[in-house]
Amino acid sequence: MVVLLDGLGTALFLWFLASLWTALREAEGDPGRGSTAAAIGGVAGSVLTLAGLALIAAAGLSTSPVQAESVATLYTASSLLIALGGGVLSLFFFGAAKVILRTGAFGRWLGVLAIVAALLSVCGFMTPFFAANILNAGTGALGRWAPSIAFVVWLLLASATMTMVQRRASSPPLAPAPPSTQPGVAP
């Protein structure tokens, strides 16, 4: 069930990524390196995460005693792929931050939060070197959980901000108030 929900979440993230890339590209203009870096980082991070999810599913399908011996290895490889996918997402966050901070699109505060999320995501690159502690890929606070939480929080805030910007842009302008016709009130 976890693999199914995470896979669905990844598909929804890719849909969000397409919308974000369009908005960032429009704000950035040519040559569009920041928006392109964000798109490449988002896609590459998603691919690594999906590969990790496939290994979790394979571990869950292991039913024979011989297969059961490989479950720990599959889980370890899965954790590493997901953590490295999070590390690659730092490119997504740095690219988005570059465009947002340079253009002011979506508010500079979102760009600053993207930098924070990118720095937490960089921890994913360090996870293969730590068997146990805060940077461990499977259980570590900085290796697994802080980058994941930063990812989800940033996506929620970015989605809400993009929705508000889109609604403001598509709403008709307010008509000017008619001149006052009350006696004693100058028009």
LINLIN-V516815 format. One record per residue. N is the residue number from 1. RES is the residue in one letter. OMEGA is omega as a letter, one per 40 degrees, with the letter a starting at -180 (none if undefined). Layout:
N/RES/OMEGA ; N/RES/OMEGA
This chain:
1/M/i ; 2/V/a ; 3/V/i ; 4/L/a ; 5/L/i ; 6/D/i ; 7/G/i ; 8/L/i ; 9/G/i ; 10/T/i ; 11/A/i ; 12/L/i ; 13/F/i ; 14/L/i ; 15/W/i ; 16/F/a ; 17/L/i ; 18/A/i ; 19/S/i ; 20/L/i ; 21/W/i ; 22/T/a ; 23/A/i ; 24/L/a ; 25/R/i ; 26/E/a ; 27/A/a ; 28/E/a ; 29/G/a ; 30/D/e ; 31/P/i ; 32/G/a ; 33/R/a ; 34/G/a ; 35/S/i ; 36/T/i ; 37/A/i ; 38/A/a ; 39/A/a ; 40/I/i ; 41/G/i ; 42/G/i ; 43/V/a ; 44/A/i ; 45/G/i ; 46/S/i ; 47/V/i ; 48/L/i ; 49/T/i ; 50/L/i ; 51/A/i ; 52/G/i ; 53/L/i ; 54/A/i ; 55/L/i ; 56/I/i ; 57/A/i ; 58/A/i ; 59/A/i ; 60/G/a ; 61/L/a ; 62/S/a ; 63/T/a ; 64/S/i ; 65/P/i ; 66/V/i ; 67/Q/a ; 68/A/i ; 69/E/a ; 70/S/a ; 71/V/a ; 72/A/i ; 73/T/i ; 74/L/i ; 75/Y/i ; 76/T/i ; 77/A/i ; 78/S/i ; 79/S/i ; 80/L/i ; 81/L/i ; 82/I/i ; 83/A/i ; 84/L/i ; 85/G/i ; 86/G/i ; 87/G/i ; 88/V/i ; 89/L/i ; 90/S/i ; 91/L/i ; 92/F/a ; 93/F/i ; 94/F/i ; 95/G/i ; 96/A/i ; 97/A/a ; 98/K/a ; 99/V/a ; 100/I/a ; 101/L/a ; 102/R/a ; 103/T/a ; 104/G/i ; 105/A/i ; 106/F/i ; 107/G/a ; 108/R/i ; 109/W/i ; 110/L/i ; 111/G/i ; 112/V/i ; 113/L/i ; 114/A/i ; 115/I/i ; 116/V/i ; 117/A/i ; 118/A/i ; 119/L/i ; 120/L/i ; 121/S/i ; 122/V/i ; 123/C/i ; 124/G/i ; 125/F/a ; 126/M/a ; 127/T/a ; 128/P/a ; 129/F/a ; 130/F/a ; 131/A/i ; 132/A/i ; 133/N/a ; 134/I/a ; 135/L/i ; 136/N/a ; 137/A/a ; 138/G/a ; 139/T/a ; 140/G/a ; 141/A/i ; 142/L/i ; 143/G/a ; 144/R/a ; 145/W/a ; 146/A/i ; 147/P/i ; 148/S/i ; 149/I/i ; 150/A/i ; 151/F/a ; 152/V/a ; 153/V/a ; 154/W/i ; 155/L/i ; 156/L/i ; 157/L/i ; 158/A/i ; 159/S/i ; 160/A/a ; 161/T/i ; 162/M/i ; 163/T/i ; 164/M/i ; 165/V/i ; 166/Q/i ; 167/R/i ; 168/R/a ; 169/A/a ; 170/S/i ; 171/S/a ; 172/P/i ; 173/P/i ; 174/L/i ; 175/A/i ; 176/P/i ; 177/A/i ; 178/P/i ; 179/P/a ; 180/S/i ; 181/T/i ; 182/Q/i ; 183/P/i ; 184/G/i ; 185/V/a ; 186/A/i ; 187/P/none
